[in-house]
Each structure stands twice: as C-alpha cells, then as structure tokens.
C-alpha cells in the first residue's frame, strides 16, 4: 500500500482535482511499450511498402549523378550543387516515411491519454536544486524497488525478443545453404519475406507485452495518486470551503427562511392543515382577490411544530387532515396556488373554518 514520506497510508482514491493536477504535470497512465509496438508493426510495414519508392528515387538519383559525372568540372559551385541535390534526395525519400511513422506514434500517444499539454512542466521552469543535487535522482534510478522491476522487465523483453529474432534468422539464413544457389535478383524478395516475418512476429509479441504493461501502468498510476484521509479533507476545505463554516452558513439560511415563513404565517395564513404533528401547511385564500388558495408556509417535524405554535398564538384555525396535509406538502411549493385536484378537499376545510369563525362571531355578538 502506498505511503507518504511521513509513513501515513494512502488509502483513498484520487479525486478529480488530484488527477487534473497530475495531468498538468505530465503525469499520466501510459505505456511506452504500446508506442514501441506501433513503431515496430505500422512503422515496419510502412517501411516495407515504401521500399519501392526508395529504390525508384535511388535509381533516378544515381542516373542523374552518373550522367552528369562526365561533363561536370570540380568547382565550389558544383560541389555545392551536388551536396544540395543529395540533401534534396534524402529529404524527398526519407521525410515522408519519417512523417508517417511520427503520425503513428503521435496517434498511439493520443489514443492512450488524450490530447493534453503538461502546462506545469513549462511554467515550473528548471529545478536547479535537483541539478546541483544529483544524489536524489541516482537513488531513484538505482536503489528503488521500481527501478529493479523496470530492469527485470527490460531484461525479460530483451531475452524473449532476442530468442524470436534468432529463431527466425536461424531458420532462413544461418542453416539455409540453398540461398547460395539463388539468383541475385531473388535476394530482395527473400529479404522482404524475412523482414516481414520479423516485423509481424516481433510486433505480435510486443503487442502482448504492451497490453500487460498498460494494465500495470494504470494500476501503478492509481496507486501513485492515492491520497491520505487528511489530504482528501484538506482538498475539500480548499475547493468547497471548511465543512464547519458551510454548516454554519446553512444553519443561518435555515433560520432566515424560518423567519420569512413565520412572518408570512402571522400576516397571511387563514388556516393550517396538519398531520397532526409531522406535517403542517398554512393556506391563504381571499375569495375576491385570488383564483385559488395559496400555500404561504409549510414544514415537517420541528418546523411543523413551530407552525402549529405560531398558529395557536395568533388564533389561526388548525385543521387535522393527514392525507390532505401530506398531499399539499409534497405537491405545492410555498407561494404557489394549490392544484385543481385538491380544490374540493381544501374547499371543505375552508368551509369548515368559515363556519366555525361565523359561529364564534355570532356567539360573541349574542353576548
């Protein structure tokens, strides 16, 4: 398990921010063996197919050189012309092939990690401390477990690929005495066949090596980026703020919301529908001003209890209708009109409230 220099265990997977910072530093999960496999297979096959172009250019170049050799005079201008022709020939012959191989390599890199620029590598600048203190780098190169593993892996690849190359060459060249009797014009075809077999077999083995290495690199990458619990908490504080401060802010917002709700309740509520204790919804209805009753406050548990208390203190009627209270709470937001399917149930509640209020007014007037 990964540990920090202080000995703390890294048990937590990397956060998106940690992964993004690693990518900016150029730390990504990629396998160099995949790039090598692409160069061997696609680069080798492209070279074989490009041989005809190289041969044709060579023929043209030598024909021109031989035809000019009988008429040229050795001067500085002629030497410069011959040299420039040679450079042009090399560029015309080799650069397209090199560009194609570079395209294959670049494509394999992008396929592994996507297109990104390691910006921190450019902005960080040179680390002069590491330049003048090479012991740290030597220690990582020669005295770390990872260095030993990479050494063993390289030796294993060298042995396997060397054995494959030797077996192919042994079969076709070392013990095949019939090549001596072959016409000289058949030699290129035989060499093409041997080279093709080398490319395909070595490339196939390297693909298997690259796949295994890719799984290993991804696993090592995840292990390297793991974090301690303290690092995760610190990152959360930096990116989202201190949890204690956020909890305090949420508490203040809830208090402010409750004050607003209670103010609406005292000034506007005509009736409070309850569950009786878990839900409470306060309704306002002015028959000549509103199309439908409006929810002015609602709450559950503690807030529902506060709504009941304020309603009792202000003489607002409280009606216990559990199904209606739950339906209003879940289907209507504060300051919204009630939906049509609740009209009848709410109308019955309001009618009951108006009847009770009228009865109480009549009793007072009779006294």
Beta strands, then each sheet from edge to edge (+ up, - down):
strand 1: 271-274
strand 2: 279-284
strand 3: 294-300
strand 4: 317-320
sheet 1: 3+ 2- 1+ 4+
end
